[in-house]
Amino acid sequence: MFSVDKQSLQSLSALALFTFAFLGSEFFFDSRIGLLISAEGVVGAQAMILGASVVGFLAYAPISKLAGGRRALRAVEAVGAIAALVTIAVAESALAMQIAGCITFFLLGSLGAEAHWSMARAFEGSPSLAKGAGAAYAAGILLQFLSNQFVPAGMADAAVLCVGVAALAVFAAAGEHDGESAGQAAVDSSQQITPGGAKTAIRAVWLLALVVLLACMFSTLDNVVTLANAQGSISVETWPRLFLAASGLAAGVLFDIRERRYMGFIMFAVTVLSTISILAVEAGASPVIGLIVFYVSSGFFVTFFTTTFLQLAPRMRTPQLWAGMGRAANNLCAFTVSGVSMMLTQSGIAAVMIASLILFVLVSVAFVGAGLFRLPSTVEEREAIQAGLAAAAAPTPEEVQAEFISRSGLTPREEEVLRAVTADERPLKQVADDLGISLRMVQRHLTNIYSKTDTQTRAGLTRAFFGK
C-alpha cells in the first residue's frame, strides 16, 4: 500500500521536478552547445556541468546554514538558474554558454539537495520510501519524455525548463517545516544520532564507494550501447526511455518488500545481469540485449542510490548533506570517468571484459562492506528482540520477593511467617505447627505483616509478595 500525506506529496513532486529539470537541462545544454563545438567538445562540456552540479549538492548544507534555510534562498536559486538557462538559449559564444551551463547546474545541484532532504524528512521511517523514490524518478522521466515529444526545440524548450525550475523551487521550499528552517531541522536531527554513529559513518563511506563503482559499471554498459548505436547496430530512439520510468517504479516496489529487507540482494542481481550483458555484447551477442539491460538496470540503480541515502541521511551528523549524496556521487563519476570509460570501450573486447570483471569484484567487495548482504530485521523481529531484552532485564521472582521484604522492613521471624502463609493455602493452625510456634503467635506476626505491607487479606498479601 502506497499512501502519502501533503508533505510527502510535496517532497515527491519536488524530487520529480528535479529529475525533469536536471535531465531536461542537460539535454538542452548538450543540444545548444553542440551547435558551436565538436562532438568530443560536447562530452567535455557536459562533464563540466555535471561537476558543477556536484559542487551545488555539496554546497547546499553550508549555504542553508549561513542563510538560515530561508525559503527566499530557494527563490534566488530558481531565478539564477532561470536566467542562466535563458543565457544558454540565446548565447552565441561557446564560452558564455559553458559558464551559464555551470551556473545552471550548480544551482540545480543545490535545489536538488533540498528536494532530496525534503524527501528524507517526509519519508523518514516510511515503509514506502523506495516506492516514493521510484515514483519520483518515473514522473521526472515521463515529464522529460513529454517535453521532448511535444515541445519545440529552442526558446519554447527553455521556457518549459524555466517553469520546471520555478515549480521545483516552490515545492522544495514547501517541504520546509512551518516556522523552522531546513538548516535548523538539520541541526535538530543531528542531535538525535544514535550511539552507533561511527558504524553509520563507515557504512556511508562504503555506500559512496559502491555508488561510484556501480556508476562506472553502468557507464561502461551505456558506452557499449552508445557505440553500437553509432555503428548502426541498433537505433536508440527517445521512446525506449520509458523503460527507465517502468524500471524505476518496479525497483521501488521490489525494494520495499519487507521493509527493504532484500534491496541489497536485488541490486546485486541487477549488477550481475549488467556484467553478463556487457560480456555477452562484447563477445558478439546482439547489442539489443545491452540496450534492454541498460534501461532496466539504470532505473533500478537510480532508485537504489536515491533510497539508500534518503534512508541513511537522518542518522548522519549533517543529514541535509547526505540525503542527495547518491545523486552527487553518480554525477561525480560521470564527470570524472565517462571519458575514460568511452576510451576503454573503444580499446577492444579483451580490455572491456577484463575491466568489467575487475569492476564486478570491486562492486562485490563494496556490497559486503556496506552490509547489504546482511538481512536487516523486520518490525516483527525487532519487537521480538525488544520483548526478549525486556524479559531478560526483568527481575527474577527471588529478586522481587527480596525487594518486597526489604521495602516492608520485616523481621526474620515475620519473613518466615510470610513465606509459610504465601506458599500454599494451609490453615494457620498447620502453619503454626510446621513453624513450631503457637497459632496466636502466627496471627500476631501476620497482623504486623499486613500493617507493614499495606495489605488486608492473605490472598492480597500473596499477590503483593509474588509481584502479581
C-alpha positions in Angstrom: 0.0 0.0 0.0 1.4 3.4 -1.0 -0.3 6.4 0.5 1.1 9.9 1.0 0.2 12.9 3.0 0.5 16.6 1.9 4.2 16.9 3.0 5.1 13.6 1.3 3.3 14.6 -1.9 5.2 17.9 -1.9 8.5 16.2 -1.5 7.7 13.7 -4.2 6.8 16.5 -6.5 10.0 18.3 -5.7 12.1 15.3 -6.5 10.2 14.5 -9.7 10.6 18.1 -10.8 14.3 18.0 -10.0 14.7 14.9 -12.2 12.9 16.6 -15.0 14.7 19.9 -14.7 18.1 18.2 -14.4 17.8 15.8 -17.2 16.0 18.2 -19.5 18.6 21.0 -18.9 21.4 18.6 -19.5 19.8 17.6 -22.9 19.1 21.2 -23.7 22.7 22.3 -22.9 24.2 19.5 -25.0 21.9 20.3 -27.9 22.8 24.0 -27.8 26.5 23.8 -27.3 26.7 21.1 -29.9 25.9 23.7 -32.5 29.1 25.5 -31.7 31.7 22.8 -30.8 32.6 19.3 -31.9 31.1 16.1 -30.5 34.2 15.5 -28.4 33.9 19.0 -27.1 30.3 18.3 -26.0 31.5 15.4 -23.9 33.9 17.7 -22.1 31.4 20.5 -21.7 28.9 18.0 -20.3 31.4 16.8 -17.8 32.0 20.3 -16.6 28.3 21.0 -15.9 28.0 17.7 -14.1 30.9 18.6 -12.0 29.2 22.0 -11.2 26.1 20.1 -10.0 28.2 18.1 -7.6 29.6 21.3 -6.1 26.0 22.5 -5.8 24.9 19.4 -3.9 27.9 19.7 -1.5 27.4 23.5 -1.1 23.7 23.2 -0.1 24.3 22.4 3.5 26.7 25.3 4.4 24.7 27.7 2.2 21.5 26.8 4.0 23.2 27.1 7.4 24.5 30.6 6.6 21.2 31.7 5.1 19.2 30.2 7.9 17.5 27.9 5.4 15.1 30.7 4.4 12.7 30.0 1.6 13.8 33.1 -0.1 17.1 31.3 -0.8 15.2 28.8 -3.0 13.7 31.7 -4.9 17.1 33.3 -5.5 18.5 30.0 -6.7 15.5 29.5 -9.1 15.8 33.0 -10.5 19.6 32.4 -11.1 19.0 29.1 -12.8 16.3 30.5 -15.0 18.5 33.4 -16.0 21.3 31.0 -16.8 19.0 28.8 -18.9 17.9 31.8 -20.9 21.5 32.7 -21.5 22.2 29.2 -22.8 19.3 29.6 -25.2 20.5 32.9 -26.6 24.3 32.8 -26.2 26.3 32.7 -29.4 29.6 32.1 -27.7 30.6 28.6 -26.5 32.4 30.1 -23.5 29.4 32.1 -22.4 27.2 29.0 -22.9 29.6 26.9 -20.8 29.7 29.4 -18.0 25.9 29.7 -18.0 25.7 25.9 -18.0 27.9 25.6 -15.0 25.9 28.2 -13.1 22.6 26.5 -14.0 23.8 23.1 -12.8 25.4 24.5 -9.6 22.1 26.0 -8.7 20.2 22.9 -9.8 22.5 20.8 -7.6 21.6 23.0 -4.6 17.9 22.8 -5.4 18.2 19.1 -5.9 19.9 18.6 -2.5 17.0 20.5 -0.9 14.5 18.2 -2.8 16.3 15.1 -1.5 16.5 16.4 2.1 12.8 17.3 2.0 12.1 13.7 0.8 14.3 12.2 3.5 12.3 14.2 6.2 8.9 13.4 4.8 9.5 9.7 4.4 11.7 9.0 7.4 10.7 5.6 8.8 8.2 5.1 6.0 7.8 1.5 4.6 7.2 3.1 1.2 10.5 5.1 0.8 11.7 3.1 -2.2 8.3 3.4 -3.9 8.4 7.1 -3.4 11.9 7.4 -4.8 11.0 5.2 -7.8 7.7 7.1 -8.4 9.5 10.5 -8.3 12.1 9.3 -10.8 9.5 7.8 -13.1 7.5 11.0 -13.0 10.5 13.1 -13.9 11.4 10.7 -16.8 7.8 11.0 -18.1 7.8 14.7 -17.9 11.1 14.8 -19.9 9.7 12.4 -22.5 6.6 14.5 -23.0 8.7 17.7 -23.2 10.9 16.1 -25.8 7.9 14.9 -27.8 5.7 17.9 -27.8 7.8 21.0 -27.1 9.7 22.5 -30.0 13.5 22.9 -29.5 14.7 26.4 -28.8 13.1 29.1 -26.7 9.9 27.0 -26.1 12.1 24.2 -24.7 13.9 26.7 -22.5 10.6 28.2 -21.3 9.3 24.8 -20.2 12.5 24.1 -18.3 12.3 27.5 -16.6 8.7 26.7 -15.5 10.0 23.3 -14.2 12.8 25.0 -12.2 10.4 27.6 -10.7 8.0 24.7 -9.7 10.9 22.8 -8.2 11.8 25.8 -6.0 8.2 26.2 -4.9 7.8 22.5 -3.9 11.2 22.2 -2.4 10.6 25.3 -0.2 7.1 24.0 0.7 8.8 20.9 2.2 10.4 23.0 5.0 8.6 22.8 8.3 6.5 25.8 9.2 8.4 28.1 11.5 11.5 26.0 11.1 14.3 26.3 8.6 15.9 23.5 6.8 19.1 24.3 8.5 17.5 24.2 11.9 15.8 20.9 11.1 19.2 19.5 10.2 20.7 20.7 13.5 17.9 19.1 15.5 18.2 15.8 13.6 22.0 15.8 14.1 21.4 15.9 17.9 19.4 12.7 17.7 22.2 10.5 16.3 22.2 7.0 17.8 25.3 5.7 19.7 26.2 3.7 16.6 27.2 6.9 14.7 30.7 5.7 13.9 29.5 2.5 12.3 26.9 4.5 10.4 29.7 6.8 9.0 31.8 3.8 8.0 28.8 2.3 6.2 28.2 5.6 4.5 31.7 5.6 3.1 31.2 2.0 1.8 27.9 3.1 0.2 29.6 6.0 -1.6 32.3 3.7 -2.9 29.6 1.3 -4.1 27.6 4.0 -5.9 30.8 5.2 -7.7 31.7 1.7 -8.7 28.2 0.9 -9.9 28.2 4.2 -11.8 31.4 3.2 -13.6 29.9 -0.2 -14.5 26.6 1.3 -15.8 28.6 3.9 -17.7 30.5 1.2 -19.4 27.3 -0.5 -20.3 25.9 2.8 -21.6 29.0 3.3 -23.7 28.7 -0.2 -25.2 25.1 0.6 -26.2 26.2 4.1 -27.5 29.0 2.6 -29.6 26.6 0.0 -31.1 24.2 2.9 -31.9 26.9 4.9 -33.5 27.9 1.9 -35.6 24.4 1.4 -36.7 23.9 -2.0 -35.0 20.9 -0.6 -33.1 18.8 2.5 -33.1 18.3 4.3 -29.8 15.2 6.4 -30.1 13.5 8.6 -27.4 10.7 6.2 -26.6 12.8 3.4 -25.0 13.5 5.9 -22.2 10.0 5.0 -20.9 11.6 1.7 -19.8 13.6 3.9 -17.3 10.3 5.0 -15.8 8.9 1.5 -15.7 12.1 0.0 -14.2 12.2 2.8 -11.6 8.7 2.0 -10.5 9.4 -1.7 -10.5 12.5 -1.2 -8.4 10.6 0.8 -5.8 8.0 -2.0 -5.4 10.6 -4.7 -5.2 13.0 -2.8 -2.9 10.2 -2.1 -0.4 9.4 -5.7 0.1 9.5 -6.4 3.9 10.9 -3.0 4.7 13.7 -3.1 2.1 15.0 -6.3 3.5 16.1 -7.7 0.2 17.1 -4.4 -1.5 20.8 -5.2 -1.5 20.3 -8.7 -2.9 18.1 -7.4 -5.7 20.5 -4.7 -6.7 23.4 -7.2 -6.7 21.4 -9.4 -9.0 20.9 -6.4 -11.3 24.6 -5.8 -11.2 25.3 -9.5 -12.1 22.9 -9.2 -15.0 24.6 -6.0 -16.2 28.1 -7.6 -16.1 26.9 -10.6 -18.0 25.3 -8.3 -20.7 28.5 -6.3 -21.1 30.5 -9.6 -21.6 27.8 -11.0 -23.9 27.6 -8.0 -26.2 31.4 -7.8 -26.4 31.5 -11.5 -27.2 29.2 -11.0 -30.1 25.7 -11.1 -28.8 23.0 -8.7 -30.1 23.5 -5.2 -28.8 19.8 -5.1 -28.2 20.5 -7.2 -25.1 22.7 -4.5 -23.8 20.1 -1.8 -24.6 17.4 -3.6 -22.7 19.6 -4.4 -19.7 20.9 -0.8 -19.7 17.4 0.7 -19.4 16.2 -1.8 -16.8 19.4 -1.6 -14.7 19.5 2.2 -14.9 16.1 2.6 -13.3 17.0 0.2 -10.6 20.3 1.9 -10.0 18.8 5.4 -9.6 16.1 4.2 -7.3 18.7 2.2 -5.3 21.1 5.1 -4.6 18.3 7.5 -4.0 16.6 5.3 -1.5 19.8 4.2 0.2 21.0 7.7 1.0 17.5 9.1 1.8 17.3 6.2 4.4 20.8 6.9 5.7 20.7 10.7 5.9 18.7 11.2 9.1 21.3 9.1 11.0 24.2 11.3 9.8 25.7 14.3 11.6 24.9 16.5 8.6 21.8 14.9 7.2 20.9 17.6 4.7 24.3 16.9 3.1 23.8 13.2 2.8 20.2 13.0 1.5 21.3 13.7 -2.0 24.8 12.2 -1.8 23.8 9.3 -4.1 23.0 11.6 -6.9 26.1 13.7 -6.2 28.3 10.6 -6.3 26.7 9.4 -9.5 27.3 12.8 -11.1 30.9 12.9 -9.9 31.6 9.6 -11.5 30.0 10.8 -14.8 32.2 13.9 -14.5 35.5 12.1 -13.9 35.4 8.7 -15.6 33.0 9.0 -18.6 35.8 9.8 -21.0 38.0 7.0 -19.6 35.1 4.6 -19.9 34.5 5.5 -23.5 38.2 5.1 -24.3 38.1 1.7 -22.6 35.1 0.7 -24.6 36.9 1.5 -27.9 40.1 -0.3 -26.8 39.0 -3.7 -27.7 37.0 -6.7 -26.4 39.6 -8.0 -24.1 40.1 -4.7 -22.3 36.4 -4.3 -21.8 35.9 -7.8 -20.4 38.9 -7.5 -18.0 37.8 -4.1 -16.8 34.2 -5.4 -16.3 35.3 -8.4 -14.3 37.6 -6.2 -12.1 34.7 -3.8 -11.6 32.4 -6.6 -10.6 34.9 -7.9 -8.0 35.2 -4.4 -6.5 31.5 -3.9 -6.5 31.0 -7.2 -4.7 33.5 -6.1 -2.0 31.7 -2.8 -1.6 28.3 -4.6 -1.3 29.8 -6.7 1.6 31.5 -3.6 3.2 28.2 -1.7 3.1 26.4 -4.5 4.9 24.0 -5.1 2.0 24.3 -8.9 2.2 23.1 -8.9 5.8 19.4 -9.2 6.2 18.0 -6.3 8.3 15.4 -7.1 10.9 11.7 -6.5 10.2 9.3 -4.7 12.6 8.1 -8.1 14.0 11.7 -9.3 14.6 12.7 -6.0 16.2 9.6 -6.2 18.5 10.5 -9.8 19.4 14.1 -8.8 20.2 12.9 -5.9 22.4 10.5 -8.2 24.2 13.4 -10.7 24.8 15.6 -7.9 26.1 12.8 -6.6 28.3 12.3 -10.1 29.7 16.0 -10.6 30.3 16.2 -7.3 32.1 13.1 -8.0 34.3 13.9 -9.0 37.9 13.6 -12.7 38.9 10.9 -13.9 41.3 13.5 -14.2 44.0 14.6 -10.6 43.5 11.0 -9.4 43.6 10.4 -11.2 46.9 13.7 -9.9 48.4 12.9 -6.4 47.4 9.4 -6.7 48.9 10.7 -8.0 52.2 13.4 -5.2 52.4 10.9 -2.5 51.5 8.4 -3.7 54.1 11.0 -3.9 56.9 10.0 -7.4 58.0 11.9 -9.1 60.8 13.4 -12.6 60.2 10.5 -14.3 62.0 7.9 -12.2 60.1 9.7 -13.2 56.8 9.5 -16.8 57.9 5.8 -16.5 58.6 5.3 -14.6 55.3 6.9 -17.3 53.2 4.9 -20.0 55.0 1.4 -18.4 54.6 2.0 -17.4 51.0 3.5 -20.8 49.9 0.0 -22.5 49.8 -3.4 -22.4 51.4 -2.7 -24.4 54.5 -4.7 -23.4 57.6 -2.9 -21.1 60.0 -3.0 -23.9 62.7 -1.0 -26.1 60.4 1.4 -23.2 59.6 1.9 -22.7 63.4 2.6 -26.4 63.9 5.1 -26.5 61.0 6.9 -23.5 62.4 6.8 -24.8 65.9 5.0 -21.8 67.3 1.5 -21.1 68.7 -1.4 -20.1 66.5 -1.8 -16.9 68.4 1.9 -16.0 67.6 1.3 -16.7 63.9 -1.8 -14.5 64.0 0.2 -11.7 65.7 3.0 -11.9 63.2 0.5 -11.9 60.3 -1.2 -8.8 61.7 2.1 -7.0 61.8 2.9 -8.1 58.2 -0.5 -6.8 57.0 0.3 -3.5 58.6 3.8 -3.2 57.2 2.8 -4.3 53.7 -0.4 -2.3 53.4 -2.4 -5.5 52.8 -5.6 -6.8 54.5 -6.0 -10.4 53.4 -3.9 -13.5 52.9 -4.7 -13.5 49.2 -3.7 -9.9 48.8 -0.5 -10.5 50.7 0.3 -13.4 48.4 -0.3 -11.3 45.2 1.9 -8.5 46.5 4.7 -10.8 47.7 4.9 -12.5 44.2 4.5 -9.3 42.3 1.3 -10.2 40.6 
